[in-house]
Amino acid sequence: MPLPLLHPDWADQPFPAITQALTEPDGLLAVGGCLSTQRIINAYSQGIFPWYSHDEPILWWSPDPRLVVFPEKLHLSKSLQKALRKQIFTVTFDHAFAQVIKACAAPRAGDSGTWLLTDMQQAYCRLHDEGHAHSIETWYQGELVGGLYGIAIGQVFFGESMFHRKTDASKVAFVSLVQQLSSWGYQLIDCQVHTQHLVSLGAEEIPRSHFATLLQQYRHCQPHSTAWQK
């Protein structure tokens, strides 16, 4: 069965129901469309995100199960608690979004390319300029050494990617984010797919159907604060 094809000029074209996503490859739902702010926010609001390579059209995904963090279940290992107590890093929010996304796009060890293409970087930078996307940065002696970025909708934060150039730098960014989101009344952090790195911090897999229910519940609820820069 062919995948639904989205029109590049119809930003508000409805997505197919996430239950129609393929099981192999897991979660592939639709092809094409555009990376406008309207299209991307519409996607995330339904539990869908874009992910594709340089030789592919835009691909839209909604995997099952879904990796999430409930803020109250954040897990800190003893070594990470020690690193936090030492306050090795300075943490900021929304101070260097473009630098963070560029660092996340850099090829990882053993990889020759990146999934975070220029068009994607530009789309998320627009989302940041419009107040939807945010970054968390960790600094060491004035140098950016770690961070992550994602999209906030209602009381849900959709984490996209993270990087580190110094041990524990991305973990400290993530912990700082979760703790701040918790204080603001956020209820759910989407981590998309399983990684042991995030599982070690308290992430857990839940059925896509449950994720969709939680998303429907929290995406229309406003957090206690929207003051991201600090």
KASUL-V845048 format. One record per backbone hydrogen bond with DSSP energy under -1.0 kcal/mol. CO is the residue of the C=O (numbers start at 1). NH is the residue of the N-H. If there is no record, write none. Layout:
BEGIN
co: [CO,CO]
nh: [NH,NH]
END
This chain:
BEGIN
co: [4,6,7,10,17,18,22,25,27,28,30,31,36,37,38,39,40,41,43,43,44,49,53,58,59,60,60,61,66,67,68,69,70,71,77,78,79,80,81,82,90,92,96,97,98,99,100,101,108,115,117,118,119,120,121,122,123,124,125,126,127,127,128,132,134,135,136,137,138,138,139,140,143,145,146,147,148,149,149,150,151,153,155,155,156,157,158,161,163,166,168,169,170,171,172,173,174,175,176,177,178,179,180,181,182,184,188,189,190,191,192,195,196,198,198,199,201,204,206,207,208,209,210,211,212,213,214,215,218,218,226]
nh: [31,33,10,13,20,21,27,28,62,22,60,6,40,41,42,43,44,45,46,48,47,61,56,32,51,29,30,49,206,191,204,189,73,74,81,82,83,84,85,86,139,137,100,101,102,103,104,105,111,117,121,122,123,124,125,126,127,128,129,130,132,133,131,152,150,94,148,92,145,146,90,143,140,165,138,163,136,160,161,134,158,156,187,188,153,190,151,149,147,169,172,173,174,175,176,177,178,179,180,181,182,183,184,186,185,224,157,69,159,193,67,199,200,201,203,202,75,68,66,211,212,213,214,215,216,217,218,219,155,221,228]
END
